[in-house]
């Protein structure tokens, strides 16, 4: 699936930088395809890391949310090179407040995010993922 996405999708035209765009209309078809691909990577740590990084640079808020959700699920040792710096950049500059909030907490490590007693305002289950209990420390 990742090879197909790399072959068929114009990744360099998708990773143009964060904006506050929505995915309405045919112009965003490739972006939506990348989002679905990245979403499927949640259960496959370390696979398609370049696609996750590209999603973090998409102008679509949803794409960046999906990439953050993937990194939330992946043990940090499986993150692609540059992911930690990219997450820190999202935390500082993303146009979407929710993405900035999640990225800031993710930059501190998944346990800090997962151990939150309440929900992230406006984001809990936003794209079908919820903040749950911490994973075992061996997963970090």
Beta strands, then each sheet from edge to edge (+ up, - down):
end
